[in-house]
Amino acid sequence: MIEPQLHPHVFVGSGHAEARHDETQRSIVERGISMQQSSNTMSAVEFLKSRDVGAKVIARVLLEPERRRSNDM
């Protein structure tokens, strides 16, 4: 099982670890979408991969914008 990477200041068991992880991931995905719009798709893919965003999420948010969650941007 792969452990999610958490913000270093979040204490596991505090009840906020998952929410903080989601906020961080959302911010990373938003930056990737912005990068795609201002630069190109490959730069966005490489950025998201370097931040450990999963391949399925990358494909969904960059290649299928109609399937983005409302909070993806």
VOMARRO-142808 format. One record per residue (C-alpha): residue number from 1; residue in one letter; x negated, y, z. Coordinates in steps of 0.05 Angstrom, whole numbers, plus 5000, padded with zeros to 4 digits. Example, Ala and Ser with C-alpha at 12.3 -4.5 7.8 and 13.67 -1.06 7.14 Angstrom:
2
[1, 'a', [4754, 4910, 5156]]
[2, 's', [4727, 4979, 5143]]
***
This chain:
73
[1, 'm', [5000, 5000, 5000]]
[2, 'i', [4973, 5069, 4981]]
[3, 'e', [4976, 5120, 5036]]
[4, 'p', [4999, 5190, 5015]]
[5, 'q', [4948, 5244, 5024]]
[6, 'l', [4971, 5292, 5078]]
[7, 'h', [4953, 5362, 5094]]
[8, 'p', [4895, 5359, 5145]]
[9, 'h', [4934, 5400, 5196]]
[10, 'v', [4996, 5355, 5197]]
[11, 'f', [5000, 5304, 5252]]
[12, 'v', [5028, 5237, 5233]]
[13, 'g', [5088, 5223, 5277]]
[14, 's', [5107, 5296, 5282]]
[15, 'g', [5165, 5285, 5235]]
[16, 'h', [5139, 5338, 5188]]
[17, 'a', [5085, 5299, 5151]]
[18, 'e', [5131, 5277, 5094]]
[19, 'a', [5161, 5346, 5086]]
[20, 'r', [5091, 5378, 5084]]
[21, 'h', [5068, 5327, 5033]]
[22, 'd', [5129, 5341, 4989]]
[23, 'e', [5117, 5417, 4994]]
[24, 't', [5044, 5407, 4974]]
[25, 'q', [5062, 5361, 4916]]
[26, 'r', [5116, 5409, 4892]]
[27, 's', [5066, 5466, 4892]]
[28, 'i', [5015, 5424, 4853]]
[29, 'v', [5068, 5404, 4802]]
[30, 'e', [5090, 5476, 4793]]
[31, 'r', [5018, 5496, 4781]]
[32, 'g', [5012, 5441, 4729]]
[33, 'i', [5075, 5464, 4693]]
[34, 's', [5049, 5535, 4692]]
[35, 'm', [4982, 5511, 4666]]
[36, 'q', [5017, 5474, 4609]]
[37, 'q', [5056, 5537, 4591]]
[38, 's', [4996, 5583, 4593]]
[39, 's', [4942, 5536, 4567]]
[40, 'n', [4958, 5467, 4540]]
[41, 't', [4986, 5400, 4560]]
[42, 'm', [4919, 5364, 4566]]
[43, 's', [4893, 5416, 4615]]
[44, 'a', [4956, 5407, 4656]]
[45, 'v', [4950, 5331, 4654]]
[46, 'e', [4878, 5333, 4677]]
[47, 'f', [4895, 5382, 4733]]
[48, 'l', [4953, 5339, 4758]]
[49, 'k', [4911, 5274, 4754]]
[50, 's', [4855, 5307, 4793]]
[51, 'r', [4907, 5323, 4848]]
[52, 'd', [4930, 5250, 4850]]
[53, 'v', [4998, 5262, 4819]]
[54, 'g', [5025, 5197, 4793]]
[55, 'a', [5027, 5182, 4718]]
[56, 'k', [5103, 5175, 4717]]
[57, 'v', [5112, 5243, 4750]]
[58, 'i', [5063, 5276, 4703]]
[59, 'a', [5099, 5247, 4642]]
[60, 'r', [5167, 5268, 4669]]
[61, 'v', [5150, 5340, 4686]]
[62, 'l', [5105, 5355, 4626]]
[63, 'l', [5136, 5314, 4570]]
[64, 'e', [5209, 5313, 4589]]
[65, 'p', [5226, 5382, 4617]]
[66, 'e', [5300, 5366, 4615]]
[67, 'r', [5287, 5312, 4668]]
[68, 'r', [5251, 5359, 4716]]
[69, 'r', [5280, 5365, 4785]]
[70, 's', [5310, 5434, 4798]]
[71, 'n', [5254, 5450, 4847]]
[72, 'd', [5199, 5430, 4797]]
[73, 'm', [5208, 5499, 4767]]
***
